[in-house]
Amino acid sequence: MNLNYLGGYALITEERTVALPAGEVDLRFEGVAGGIIPQSAIVTGLPDGVIEKNRDAALLSPSALLNAYLGRWVTIRRTSVATGKTREYEAQVRTDASGGMVVQAGEGFEALQCTGLNETIVYPSIPKGLSAKPTLSVKSRVEKATSATVTLSYLASGFDWQANYVADIADDGRTMNLFSWVTLANGDETSFVDAQTQTVAGRPNREDDDIDDAIAGGAISLRCWPQGTTSDVALQLYERARIEDRYMGKAMPAPMMAMAEKSDEIVIDAGSMMTAVQEDLGDLKLYRIPAPVTFASKSQKQVAMFVKEAVAFEQVYSGEIRADRAAGSKSLETVLRFINEERNQLGLPLPAGNLIAFKTVQGARLLVGEGSIDDKAIGEEAETIISESALVRYEVEQLGTDDSKNRSPHRFRLKITNASDLSAAVEISIDVDDYQKLSKASSRLSRKNGMALWRVTVTAGSEKTLTYAVQRSEN
């Protein structure tokens, strides 16, 4: 999952024990999720209730710090690359973060970081109102000094989860061991340590929320052109601004520099093989992770959801053709199909997700293919397309027209060939438009999803054919 474009959200609940003095108090919940939706926040446990709540938008960042010092004095530290000597002097900030970092010193006005030297701003202190962590402020009026356990619950964007399935196909080609992961994704800047985690499968109704993008602080705009090409400079300035914005002007440690573009690295908790416990949540399904999970910022984590052995399935070779069109030799899709029932060793709600299939051949575990499945309730049929077969193929040939009929129907032959060592169950869907009619089929056809369906078993090294006619409908 791309951590920058997560479409889900999280309901976060936490408890904090606080000492409350008598009178009007401002209670600041530091370290909430950066994607918090303030209007969803609920605070309980305060003895006299809540007067108001606010999402503190002024987060500590290079741009927020620079904006807070507009018109004020700062220290400019300049280091010579050649000599390594450092010089410091006082200057006034004359533009905000979007104006190119212009400062005024005794020598006059200058745009910072346009000299080719290493320059940085040293601020005397952090202005009041800036917070290093996302913060939710709650105002309350307490009649009597007391200690209280306060519970905060809120919705936050920037989170998501998905199911992933690994299928190991047995040698008989009729059963498989099915292993499922829950992949949790945290695109937020806040980490959650030893959190009790649950995932909800389904689509509860939720309206779009307006969240102020300015909360993130933004990057500092640099507007100058040192020596070199403009494209090189622009890239360097962008990278520097991005890194400074992330690490608040501090030098990035070497290990973190190496991982700057690998923030979505996956961490796997498979050692203890803990599996999620499935429960009902109204019409939705809830999967409870039985052990606390440390959910680090900008990361993905995988936890086992379930393990099912000897799951019965059917391998089908599937294709779809237009009834009135000839087609050269083409591959059929390899489909794994199974019924989500206890008699097939399943019988539990299956969240939508990706599936990877393996098979062991001569002692080597080889990849068969990849596909996906939709949300499936108990009793439903699930199927996934994992590959295209090079050995089981079809071909459509036009034979001519039937001149004995006034409407001159066109005749076709559909041929399926199986060059594999095993028998193949094949399903071909035949699409006929509203102005056509299918007739004179040489084998019995059924229907599926509104189309004619030819289902046939083709033994190893053999072929099967179907002939039919297509003519325009009188309607």
C-alpha positions, -999 to +999 in steps of 0.1 A: +000+000+000+012+035-008+015+053+025+009+087+009-025+077-005-042+056+021-080+056+016-090+042+050-092+057+085-089+046+121-109+050+153-084+057+180-091+054+217-067+062+245-067+068+283-046+093+302-046+099+340-043+136+348-042+158+379-067+186+375-064+218+395-096+237+405-108+264+381-106+267+343-080+243+328-066+237+294-059+200+289-035+193+260-035+158+244-001+158+228+008+130+204-026+124+188-026+113+152-017+141+127-047+132+106-072+136+135-107+148+125-113+173+153-151+172+151-151+135+157-133+138+191-151+126+222-136+132+257-151+115+287-140+113+323-137+150+331-156+156+363-174+187+350-175+181+312-159+199+283-163+236+274-146+235+241-120+215+221-095+226+195-071+210+171-038+229+175-029+237+139+005+253+146+028+223+145+065+228+150+082+227+115+107+248+097+080+268+079+059+273+111+090+284+131+101+308+103+066+323+101+064+328+139+097+348+137+086+371+109+099+406+118+118+393+148+156+387+153+174+354+147+209+342+145+224+333+111+251+307+112+273+305+081+301+279+076+328+281+049+331+249+030+368+257+022+380+266+057+353+251+079+352+283+099+318+294+113+305+329+115+274+341+133+255+374+130+221+387+140+194+393+113+157+401+111+133+378+092+116+399+065+095+372+046+075+342+056+082+307+045+066+312+011+086+343+003+121+330-003+137+334+032+148+370+030+166+384+060+179+419+069+213+423+085+238+451+090+250+446+054+215+449+040+189+425+026+198+390+014+181+358+004+193+330+027+211+300+012+218+318-020+256+323-013+267+288-019+278+285+017+263+263+044+237+285+062+212+279+089+189+299+112+193+296+149+162+306+168+165+317+204+134+298+216+102+281+204+074+306+203+044+299+224+017+280+206+039+258+185+038+221+194+063+194+183+035+168+182+000+169+169-021+182+198-058+183+207-067+210+233-097+206+256-110+233+279-129+224+311-140+241+343-132+220+374-150+228+406-126+209+428-090+198+423-089+160+416-072+133+396-092+118+367-087+091+341-097+107+308-107+088+277-102+103+243-117+088+211-115+102+176-114+093+139-082+099+120-073+096+083-040+082+069-046+046+080-057+015+061-056-023+061-059-051+036-060-089+036-034-109+018-037-146+010-010-172+003-022-205-012+000-236-014-015-260-039-012-297-031+002-322-056-033-336-063-044-301-076-076-303-056-067-290-022-046-261-009-033-247+024-046-211+027-027-186+049-040-151+054-022-120+065-037-087+078-015-058+065-018-027+087-007+006+072+001+038+091+008+068+070+006+092+100+035+108+117+024+094+151+034+060+163+012+039+186+030+016+210+015-017+223-020-008+209-049-032+210-058-034+173-089-044+155-098-043+118-133-039+104-142-055+070-169-039+050-179-004+040-196+016+067-211+049+054-188+078+061-189+114+047-158+133+035-142+154+062-125+188+056-091+188+072-069+218+070-038+209+049-019+238+065-016+217+097+014+199+082+033+231+081+046+229+045+080+234+030+101+265+030+103+282-004+138+289-017+142+313-046+177+318-059+198+304-086+234+294-076+259+281-102+248+250-121+217+242-142+184+254-130+170+218-130+199+206-108+194+235-084+156+230-082+161+193-074+186+200-047+165+228-031+134+206-032+152+177-015+167+199+011+134+216+019+117+182+021+143+168+045+144+199+066+106+199+069+106+163+080+134+166+106+127+202+117+160+217+106+181+191+124+209+171+107+195+138+096+214+108+111+231+086+086+210+055+092+178+075+088+191+092+056+196+057+041+160+049+049+144+082+039+128+067+008+120+033+024+095+045+050+070+019+039+092-010+048+071-040+059+076-055+094+064-091+098+052-105+131+052-142+123+073-157+150+045-163+175+019-170+148-008-151+166-039-150+145-068-125+144-101-135+161-132-129+139-162-113+155-195-097+144-200-060+144-236-055+132-236-063+095-198-059+094-170-082+104-144-074+130-110-090+133-094-086+167-056-089+169-051-109+202-018-093+212-007-057+215+007-043+183+033-015+180+021+005+150+051+027+140+046+059+120+051+057+082+052+019+082+033-013+074+030-043+097+016-078+089-001-101+114-015-136+107-052-136+103-059-174+098-044-206+086-067-232+069-054-266+057-067-289+029-091-263+015-110-279-014-109-260-047-114-264-084-090-252-110-108-240-141-096-226-174-118-197-183-123-175-213-149-152-230-155-149-267-177-128-290-201-152-308-197-136-342-159-130-344-131-154-354-101-154-331-067-170-335-051-193-309-053-176-275-045-186-239-072-193-214-071-178-179-063-201-150-089-197-122-089-210-087-125-214-074-138-226-040-169-224-019-166-206+014-181-233+035-170-255+065-172-286+044-144-271+023-124-263+055-134-226+054-167-211+065-156-177+077-160-142+063-132-135+038-121-098+034-112-087-001-075-089-008-046-102-030-038-139-034-005-155-043-004-192-053+025-215-050+031-252-059+060-275-050+076-291-080+105-315-075+111-301-040+111-265-051+083-241-041+074-222-073+051-193-080+020-203-099+004-169-102-012-139-084-048-127-083-073-112-060-106-120-043-136-098-034-153-097+000-170-131+004-195-141+031-200-176+044-215-198+017-205-177-013-183-188-042-149-172-044-126-172-074-094-156-085-076-154-118-039-163-111-024-166-146-028-173-183-022-209-195+002-215-223-010-251-226-047-248-225-059-226-254-089-218-276-094-208-312-126-196-331-129-202-368-157-189-391-170-218-413-192-198-436-229-190-439-260-212-441-275-203-475-306-225-469-319-198-446-331-164-458-314-146-429-281-163-437-268-173-403-230-174-399-215-207-387-185-209-363-163-236-347-147-232-313-118-255-306-101-260-272-067-278-270-051-292-239-013-297-242-008-303-205-004-336-187-036-333-167-073-330-176-086-295-178-120-282-168-128-254-193-155-228-192-161-205-223-186-177-220-201-168-254-213-131-257-242-124-281-255-088-285-291-078-285-295-081-323-282-116-326-293-152-318-272-182-310-285-215-325-275-250-337-249-256-310-233-290-312-232-294-274-256-284-247-250-248-234-259-234-200-260-198-189-239-177-165-239-139-159-264-135-188-242-153-214-242-187-229-217-210-212-199-240-227-184-262-199-164-291-209-135-314-196-106-317-220-084-347-213-046-344-214-032-341-249-066-338-266-090-313-280-128-305-280-148-286-305-181-268-305-199-256-336-228-231-335-246-206-357-252-169-352-279-149-370-296-116-366-326-116-344-360-107-358-364-082-329 
